[in-house]
Each structure stands twice: as C-alpha cells, then as structure tokens.
Amino acid sequence: MGSLFDNTYRSQFSLTNDLVFYLIYGADTEESNRALAALLNVILDRKDDPIVKVHVLNTVQKGFKPGDKSTIMDVKAEADSGELIDVEMQRYVLPFLKAIPAAETSLTGTAETPERTAKGASRAYPERSLFYGARLVNSSLASGEDYDKMKKSIVISFIDGVIFPQVQCLHTEFLMQEKQAHFTLTDKLSIHFLELGKIDGKKDPADMTPLECLCAYIRFAGDGTREDYVNKLLETGEEAVNMSEYVFKKLTEDDIAREMLERQIKAEHDNATWLKYAKEDGYETAMIEIAQKMKRAGKPLEEIKAFTGLEAETIEKL
C-alpha cells in the first residue's frame, strides 16, 4: 500500500476547512451522498433505522466561488425518511461559558482545560444554530399543510475546537424540554455539536466508538504527521470513515478543487491584511470599509463583528 501522502497536495487539504467539508459532503454525487448518509447514521445513532439515501438541497454548483455573496458553506439535505438536515464545519467559535447546573454536571462530568480552543469568532454561535434550525422548521411545511405534517429538522455543527469546555463529552444534543421534569415538548427540532478539540489523538482507534473514529478522521485526514494514525482509523472498517476517505482522496487530486482552496486562502489573507492596516491607521472608517467588503463577499454578521469590532447595528446599515 502506498503512502496516503504520495499525492503531495493532500496536506494542503483539511476536512476542518469549511470549503473542503462542503465539497466532500455537499457534491451530491453518488459517492458524496453515501459519505454523507454514513456520517449522519453515525452521529444520529441510526444503526436500527439507517438513512439509506440523502438528497442535497444546495449542492455544489458549476462556477462556485468561495467568497461570493451567494456562497453557502453548510450542507442542506433531506433524508429518505423525510428529515431536513443542516450540517456544517465551523473553525472560528469561542467557548460557550454558561455555567451548567450541578444536577447536569453530575451526569456529564466536568472537563479539563481543552487542548485546542477555536479562536476569533463570537460566542453567539448557539444562537446561530438555533436560527438555522428555525429556518429548517419554517421550510418543513408547505403552505396550507397541517402541523402534524411537519418534518423533523436537525442541525449538526462540527466545531474545530471546543465550544462547551464545561463537559467532557464529544457529542452534545439539544432538544426542547420541560425545565424541571425534562420531558420533550416536541422532537421536531434537535441541534447537535461535535467538538473536534476533544478528540484524544493518542487513543487506539481499535478502542474508539464509531463516532470517535469519524471525528478523529475528520480532524487528522489531511495531517501528514498523523499518517500512521489515519491508516489505523481506516483499518477499523467504519463505513463513514472509509467513504469519507474515498471522496476526500479524489478531491485532493482535483485541480479545480485546489484552485478553489487557494482562492479561499487568498481571500482570508486579504481580510487579515485589511484588518492589520485598519488597526495601524486607527480609523473607524477603515473598519467600516472592511465591513463593507466582507459584507459584499457574503461573510456572516458574526464573523464581520469579530474582525472589525463594529456593532451589529452599524454593520447591518452598511
């Protein structure tokens, strides 16, 4: 067997990059859809009632350009079971530091200081996830349909870091529940977080759960220093890992994908340069100019706030 990194471009790709993640799971090809279905089955623990087919609702289009105003980096899909699902990779999320009641802490345990914490974005990401979920719920009923026809909506966020340092668990799921008795009001909306910063990169893959294997693969797939470890993850035979690897390998060999990735990296460097000069000049007008450029490029409000320090109200008026 040859080296995974015989293709020297592989190390330029990372599944924790939102563009790469979108191209792997949002291409709407047979292989990509199988990888997406396998990923969903692991996250949602659908061993007994697996998702067999998915239909991507916002597939990668010809001429897709990262940074375009119309660019959307989350994968929206409908499962054969009718569920509406939104999956995305987030690289820049600050920890959500709200205290957890003692009754909940006793069930989950408390976490040590995480080895990686994502940098540079707002703590409002939970609210953003709720917004995405509400948008799915709103789209789940056709005009005039009864409420009992509502489809289940599921939001899944992979976090390249740690968002809930209060708990040790890698996977958290949030539901609408009664505050004291904890019974569920409705199961029509669930919000999931997978925190890649909690992956133990020294744990033997043979001792990992399928979800741990998948998350470890996503975190290390493009890391040339962890090739032996990635090979061990592939040797577990987990379908989600192997299907993701099949699509990932093909993507790293694609000239167009490499060009798209380079374009994204250039755009990020441009943003950093704009910010550097604005800080040196110290002019609010420079910050406003940056915000205008980022807004035209389709950057989310929270990312613009994090880069410029401007208030949301100011940005929305631009």
RARADA-V260056 format. One record per residue. N is the residue number from 1. RES is the residue in three letters. PHI is phi in degrees with one decimal (* if undefined). Layout:
# RARADA-V260056
n: {N	N}
res: {RES	RES}
phi: {PHI	PHI}
This chain:
# RARADA-V260056
n: {1	2	3	4	5	6	7	8	9	10	11	12	13	14	15	16	17	18	19	20	21	22	23	24	25	26	27	28	29	30	31	32	33	34	35	36	37	38	39	40	41	42	43	44	45	46	47	48	49	50	51	52	53	54	55	56	57	58	59	60	61	62	63	64	65	66	67	68	69	70	71	72	73	74	75	76	77	78	79	80	81	82	83	84	85	86	87	88	89	90	91	92	93	94	95	96	97	98	99	100	101	102	103	104	105	106	107	108	109	110	111	112	113	114	115	116	117	118	119	120	121	122	123	124	125	126	127	128	129	130	131	132	133	134	135	136	137	138	139	140	141	142	143	144	145	146	147	148	149	150	151	152	153	154	155	156	157	158	159	160	161	162	163	164	165	166	167	168	169	170	171	172	173	174	175	176	177	178	179	180	181	182	183	184	185	186	187	188	189	190	191	192	193	194	195	196	197	198	199	200	201	202	203	204	205	206	207	208	209	210	211	212	213	214	215	216	217	218	219	220	221	222	223	224	225	226	227	228	229	230	231	232	233	234	235	236	237	238	239	240	241	242	243	244	245	246	247	248	249	250	251	252	253	254	255	256	257	258	259	260	261	262	263	264	265	266	267	268	269	270	271	272	273	274	275	276	277	278	279	280	281	282	283	284	285	286	287	288	289	290	291	292	293	294	295	296	297	298	299	300	301	302	303	304	305	306	307	308	309	310	311	312	313	314	315	316	317	318}
res: {MET	GLY	SER	LEU	PHE	ASP	ASN	THR	TYR	ARG	SER	GLN	PHE	SER	LEU	THR	ASN	ASP	LEU	VAL	PHE	TYR	LEU	ILE	TYR	GLY	ALA	ASP	THR	GLU	GLU	SER	ASN	ARG	ALA	LEU	ALA	ALA	LEU	LEU	ASN	VAL	ILE	LEU	ASP	ARG	LYS	ASP	ASP	PRO	ILE	VAL	LYS	VAL	HIS	VAL	LEU	ASN	THR	VAL	GLN	LYS	GLY	PHE	LYS	PRO	GLY	ASP	LYS	SER	THR	ILE	MET	ASP	VAL	LYS	ALA	GLU	ALA	ASP	SER	GLY	GLU	LEU	ILE	ASP	VAL	GLU	MET	GLN	ARG	TYR	VAL	LEU	PRO	PHE	LEU	LYS	ALA	ILE	PRO	ALA	ALA	GLU	THR	SER	LEU	THR	GLY	THR	ALA	GLU	THR	PRO	GLU	ARG	THR	ALA	LYS	GLY	ALA	SER	ARG	ALA	TYR	PRO	GLU	ARG	SER	LEU	PHE	TYR	GLY	ALA	ARG	LEU	VAL	ASN	SER	SER	LEU	ALA	SER	GLY	GLU	ASP	TYR	ASP	LYS	MET	LYS	LYS	SER	ILE	VAL	ILE	SER	PHE	ILE	ASP	GLY	VAL	ILE	PHE	PRO	GLN	VAL	GLN	CYS	LEU	HIS	THR	GLU	PHE	LEU	MET	GLN	GLU	LYS	GLN	ALA	HIS	PHE	THR	LEU	THR	ASP	LYS	LEU	SER	ILE	HIS	PHE	LEU	GLU	LEU	GLY	LYS	ILE	ASP	GLY	LYS	LYS	ASP	PRO	ALA	ASP	MET	THR	PRO	LEU	GLU	CYS	LEU	CYS	ALA	TYR	ILE	ARG	PHE	ALA	GLY	ASP	GLY	THR	ARG	GLU	ASP	TYR	VAL	ASN	LYS	LEU	LEU	GLU	THR	GLY	GLU	GLU	ALA	VAL	ASN	MET	SER	GLU	TYR	VAL	PHE	LYS	LYS	LEU	THR	GLU	ASP	ASP	ILE	ALA	ARG	GLU	MET	LEU	GLU	ARG	GLN	ILE	LYS	ALA	GLU	HIS	ASP	ASN	ALA	THR	TRP	LEU	LYS	TYR	ALA	LYS	GLU	ASP	GLY	TYR	GLU	THR	ALA	MET	ILE	GLU	ILE	ALA	GLN	LYS	MET	LYS	ARG	ALA	GLY	LYS	PRO	LEU	GLU	GLU	ILE	LYS	ALA	PHE	THR	GLY	LEU	GLU	ALA	GLU	THR	ILE	GLU	LYS	LEU}
phi: {*	-75.0	-72.4	-59.9	-104.1	-58.6	-81.3	-67.2	-75.4	-55.6	-68.5	-83.4	-103.0	-141.6	-71.4	-86.3	-83.5	-60.8	-66.7	-61.5	-57.4	-64.8	-68.5	-73.8	-103.4	-114.6	-74.7	62.8	-90.0	-59.0	-69.2	-64.0	-65.5	-65.9	-64.5	-65.6	-61.6	-64.2	-60.3	-65.0	-62.3	-70.2	-64.6	-90.3	54.2	-102.3	-67.1	-84.5	-137.8	-68.3	-73.2	-96.1	-132.5	-131.1	-120.2	-78.0	-90.5	-132.1	-65.0	-60.4	-102.0	-59.7	83.8	-55.5	-130.9	-58.3	99.4	-60.7	-60.3	-85.0	-67.1	-125.4	-99.9	-96.1	-93.7	-101.7	-145.0	-119.6	-83.1	-62.2	-82.0	96.0	-68.2	-98.6	-133.2	-122.3	-125.0	-150.5	-107.6	-121.5	-95.5	-122.5	-136.8	-81.2	-58.8	-91.6	-101.9	-62.2	-65.5	-102.9	-55.2	-56.6	-60.8	-79.4	-61.3	-65.3	-85.1	-101.9	83.9	-104.6	-95.3	-74.3	-60.0	-66.2	-74.2	-136.7	-127.4	-60.2	-119.2	97.5	-132.2	-79.2	-81.5	-85.2	-61.2	-55.8	-66.3	-63.1	-63.0	-63.2	-60.8	-60.7	-64.6	-63.5	-65.3	-64.8	-58.4	-62.6	-89.2	-82.3	-117.2	-74.8	-56.0	88.2	-75.2	-71.2	-62.7	-71.8	-92.4	-61.2	-83.7	-73.2	-113.3	-130.5	-110.9	-125.6	-119.9	-87.5	-110.0	-81.7	152.6	-131.1	-112.0	-122.2	-67.9	-70.4	-127.8	-88.6	-65.3	-71.5	-117.9	-119.8	-129.0	-114.2	-127.0	-89.0	-129.1	-64.9	-62.2	-98.1	-85.9	63.6	-87.2	-83.6	-69.5	-156.6	-100.6	-77.2	-141.7	-137.2	-124.4	-115.1	-127.6	-118.1	-98.9	-68.3	-68.2	-95.4	-71.0	-88.1	-70.8	-105.8	-72.3	-65.0	-55.0	-64.4	-100.8	-90.9	-75.6	-55.0	-68.0	-62.4	-60.4	-61.9	-66.6	-65.2	-61.8	-59.8	-71.3	-112.2	-55.3	-103.0	-93.7	-62.9	-79.5	-116.2	-58.6	-59.9	-67.3	-62.8	-61.1	-65.8	-64.1	-67.0	-69.7	-67.6	78.5	-63.0	-60.1	-62.7	-68.5	-68.5	-68.4	-63.7	-63.1	-59.5	-73.5	-61.6	-60.5	-63.7	-64.7	-68.9	-96.3	-96.5	-63.1	-66.3	-62.4	-64.0	-64.0	-64.0	-65.8	-62.9	-65.1	-65.4	-61.6	-61.5	-62.1	-67.8	-64.5	-60.9	-59.5	-64.3	-66.3	-56.6	-66.4	-59.9	-67.0	-63.7	-66.2	-66.2	-74.7	73.5	-101.2	-63.6	-63.4	-66.9	-63.1	-65.8	-63.5	-61.2	-60.6	-63.4	-65.8	-66.4	-66.1	-64.1	-80.6	84.1	-69.6	-65.8	-54.4	-65.8	-69.7	-64.1	-59.4	-65.6	-73.8	-103.3	77.8	-77.3	-73.8	-58.0	-62.5	-65.3	-65.0	-64.5	-83.3	-71.0}
